């Protein structure tokens, strides 16, 4: 457990082919079902303090307590995902800590010297930030707000994984409406 933010709750993998990645994780690894959104609606997205329009596909599934996030960039807008791939990497890009006290935890990380590199919001109460420190590939830290609709969606995804029998391995992303 992190002495700063508690338990890591998500592993974020940047992949060149999200459909192939979902197939691998569900068929070979036995993880699923995946909830897939071919274009995640991100509001207020900034990279390095500048606004951009990003197009990302995302799939989420749980393996027990840990959520697996698969991400494929669909345009060339600046992002830490794009930077990761352009550096010749693929696979684990970040670990995420979930919070219900986003402002307090963000202030704590800033006090520790972390700087926000990428940020945005997915749905109501779905703010996220990625900090700029990366000691080696796969060590970016995301702080993700999980209250309201996003928190309920994450809980539904975890519940769907319990006792999953391998059927219907890719499902539509749930609504983030309040």
C-alpha positions in Angstrom: 0.0 0.0 0.0 1.2 3.5 -0.8 2.1 5.6 2.2 0.7 8.6 0.3 -2.6 7.5 -1.3 -3.5 4.0 -0.1 -4.0 1.1 -2.4 -3.3 1.0 -6.1 -6.7 0.3 -7.7 -6.0 0.3 -11.4 -3.3 -0.8 -13.9 -3.4 1.2 -17.1 -2.0 -0.5 -20.3 -1.5 1.5 -23.5 -1.9 -0.8 -26.4 -1.7 -0.4 -30.2 -4.8 -2.6 -30.8 -7.5 -2.5 -28.1 -9.6 -5.3 -29.6 -6.7 -7.7 -29.7 -5.8 -6.7 -26.1 -9.3 -7.3 -24.8 -9.3 -10.7 -26.6 -5.9 -11.6 -24.9 -7.0 -10.5 -21.5 -10.3 -12.2 -21.6 -9.4 -15.4 -23.4 -5.8 -16.0 -22.3 -5.8 -14.3 -18.9 -9.4 -15.1 -18.0 -10.1 -11.4 -17.0 -13.4 -9.9 -17.8 -15.9 -8.9 -18.9 -14.5 -5.8 -20.4 -16.7 -2.7 -20.7 -15.6 -0.9 -23.9 -16.0 2.7 -25.0 -14.6 3.4 -28.5 -14.4 7.1 -27.8 -14.3 8.3 -24.2 -15.9 11.8 -23.7 -13.2 13.7 -21.9 -14.0 17.3 -20.8 -11.5 20.0 -19.9 -8.6 17.9 -21.1 -5.2 19.6 -20.7 -1.7 18.3 -21.4 1.2 20.4 -20.1 -1.3 23.1 -19.2 -2.6 23.4 -22.8 -6.1 22.3 -24.0 -6.4 19.6 -26.7 -9.1 17.3 -28.1 -8.1 13.7 -27.5 -9.7 10.6 -28.9 -9.1 7.5 -26.8 -10.7 4.1 -26.8 -10.9 2.6 -23.3 -11.8 -0.9 -22.0 -12.2 -1.7 -18.3 -12.4 -5.0 -16.4 -11.6 -6.1 -12.9 -9.4 -9.0 -11.6 -10.5 -9.0 -8.0 -9.8 -5.6 -6.4 -7.6 -4.4 -9.3 -9.1 -2.8 -12.4 -7.4 -3.4 -15.7 -7.6 -0.4 -18.1 -6.7 -0.8 -21.7 -6.2 2.4 -23.7 -5.7 3.0 -27.4 -5.1 6.5 -28.7 -7.1 7.3 -31.9 -5.5 10.7 -32.8 -2.2 12.4 -32.5 -3.2 14.9 -29.7 -0.5 15.3 -27.1 -0.9 12.9 -24.2 1.2 10.8 -21.9 -0.2 7.7 -23.7 1.1 9.0 -27.0 4.4 9.9 -25.5 4.7 6.4 -24.0 4.1 4.8 -27.4 6.4 7.2 -29.3 9.2 6.3 -26.8 8.8 2.7 -28.1 6.9 1.4 -25.1 3.7 -0.4 -24.8 2.0 -2.2 -21.9 1.8 -0.9 -18.4 1.9 2.9 -18.5 0.4 4.0 -15.2 -1.0 3.0 -11.9 -4.0 4.7 -10.5 -5.1 5.6 -7.0 -8.8 6.2 -6.5 -10.0 8.9 -4.2 -13.2 10.4 -2.8 -11.3 13.4 -1.6 -9.8 14.5 -4.9 -8.9 18.1 -3.9 -7.2 17.0 -0.6 -5.2 14.2 -2.3 -4.2 16.5 -5.2 -2.9 19.1 -2.7 -1.0 16.3 -0.8 0.7 15.2 -4.0 1.6 18.7 -5.0 3.1 19.3 -1.5 5.3 16.2 -2.2 6.6 17.8 -5.3 4.4 16.1 -7.9 3.4 18.2 -10.9 0.3 17.6 -13.1 1.1 16.8 -16.7 -2.3 15.6 -18.0 -5.8 16.2 -16.6 -9.4 16.1 -17.5 -12.9 14.9 -16.4 -15.0 12.0 -17.5 -18.6 12.5 -16.4 -19.8 14.2 -13.2 -17.2 13.8 -10.4 -14.8 12.0 -12.6 -11.8 14.2 -12.5 -8.3 12.7 -13.1 -4.7 13.9 -13.2 -1.5 12.2 -14.2 1.6 13.4 -12.6 4.8 14.1 -14.6 7.2 11.9 -12.7 8.2 8.6 -14.4 11.2 6.8 -13.1 10.9 4.2 -15.8 8.1 3.1 -18.2 4.9 2.1 -16.4 5.4 4.2 -13.3 3.2 7.2 -14.0 0.8 7.9 -11.2 -2.8 8.8 -11.9 -5.2 10.2 -9.2 -8.7 9.4 -10.2 -11.9 10.7 -8.5 -14.4 7.9 -8.0 -17.6 9.4 -6.6 -21.0 9.8 -8.2 -21.6 8.2 -11.6 -18.0 7.2 -12.2 -17.7 5.6 -8.8 -21.0 3.6 -9.4 -19.8 2.5 -12.8 -16.5 1.3 -11.4 -18.4 -0.7 -8.7 -20.7 -2.2 -11.4 -17.6 -3.3 -13.4 -16.0 -4.9 -10.4 -19.3 -6.7 -9.5 -19.6 -8.0 -13.1 -16.2 -9.7 -12.8 -17.2 -11.7 -9.8 -18.0 -15.2 -10.9 -17.7 -14.2 -14.6 -18.0 -17.4 -16.7 -16.3 -16.1 -19.8 -19.4 -15.3 -21.7 -20.0 -12.0 -23.4 -16.4 -10.8 -22.9 -16.8 -7.3 -24.4 -19.8 -5.2 -23.3 -20.8 -1.6 -24.0 -19.5 1.0 -21.6 -22.1 1.9 -19.0 -23.6 5.4 -18.9 -21.9 8.1 -16.9 -25.1 10.1 -16.5 -26.0 11.1 -13.0 
